[in-house]
């Protein structure tokens, strides 16, 4: 089936066509850009929720329960679950998300596992593109769950409208989250597994950290809620806070500003990737070749400038 047919099938809600297009985009097929150009005009209606936090915090269980509540409310949900990369296949280590099999067969749900493929930001670099495909398909919400790599979870803010940071009561995880900068990007904080001792201490620690955030007259005050996801406790409250945050950013024109900033960042990253690829593909192996690195006496900055100047001359 050609690209035009697949895109047309997207418009008619063909899930198989969606899966094929996601595979094509994730594998960085030569037709990826054609696909994304064709479907981009269909995007902009869905809302994206990022679920992030340290490993073992219960992000998958929260994602699963959020999806069930949204389904019960008559909404459709796409889920991108970013998993560790298999060292053997390069694919998602947790595969088809067995933990979400309970909802995976529902027509209103589409679950896609993606491997990080070496990305340090907790997401696959194609996550934004896949989210666009789910948006174009017509899903009301796209939930993006990061891999949980602890110190490098900040990419989620580049692709989500509301970021939910999930931690557990143990002080180690709380401190780790703070060091990773999650305090800066979180719109909502969920202290999961809050039946454990120390949950109030975790809440107070987050409150103290949030007091250091910059504020303005229309700033959103991130709520801190206690959840026990495996018992489905606190998930309704979490949904309510997500809806409240959505209303806040729409009413205060923060939504459009955030989208523009995300688009600017995305375009910049695409340009940088293309230029770097082009630079190394067209580099002439002369005085800036590999041997010069071992001769000594030549600064790496000088070598870099020679490569750049050579690239410019070949434009």
KAZI-V228519 format. One line per field, one symbol per residue. ss: DSSP state (H for helix, E for strand, C for the rest). phi: phi as a letter, one per 30 degrees, with the letter a starting at -180 (. if undefined). psi: psi as a letter, one per 20 degrees, with the letter a starting at -180 (. if undefined). Layout:
# KAZI-V228519
ss = ???
phi = ???
psi = ???
This chain:
# KAZI-V228519
ss = CCHHHHHHHHHCCCHHHHHHHHHHHHCCCCCHHHHHHHHHHHCCCCEEEEEECCCCCCHHHHHHHHHHHHHHCCCCEEEEEEECECCCCCCECCCCCHHHHHHHCCCCEEEEEEECCCCCCCCCCCHHHHHHHHHHHCCCEEEEECCCCCCCCHHHHHCCCEEEEEEECCHHHHHHHHHCCHHHHCCEEEEECCCCCCHHHHHHHHHHHHCCCCCCCCCCCCEEEECEHHHCECHHHHHHHHHHHHHHHHHCCHHHHHHHHHHHHHHHHHHHHHHHHHHHHCCCCCCCCHHHHHCCCCCHHHHHHHHHHHHHHCC
phi = .ddedddddddciddddddddddddddhedceddedddcddccjcdcccccbkdeidjddddeededddddddiccbcbccdcedddccicddchdhedcdecdddddbbcbdbddhidccibddceddddddddddjddbccccddicidbcddeddbcdbccccbcdeeeddddddddidddcdcbccddhddddjddddddddedddddddbbdcddcddcbcbbddciciddddeddddddedddddchdeddddddddeddddddddddddddeddcdcdbdcdddddcdiicdddddddddddddddcd
psi = prggggghhghjkohghggghgggghjlqhjghgghghihiirihrpppporrqqjikgggggghgggghghjjqqpppooprqppigiiaphjcjmhijhhihiphjqopppqqhlipijiqqijggghhgghghhjpgqppoprhljfiljihhiiiqhppppprrhphghggggghijhhhiphpponrkiiqqjhhhgghgggghhhiqqqahkqpopqoqpqnhijkpihghgghhghggggghghjkhghgggggggggggghgggggggggghhjppmdijahhhhihqipqhhggghggghgghhj.
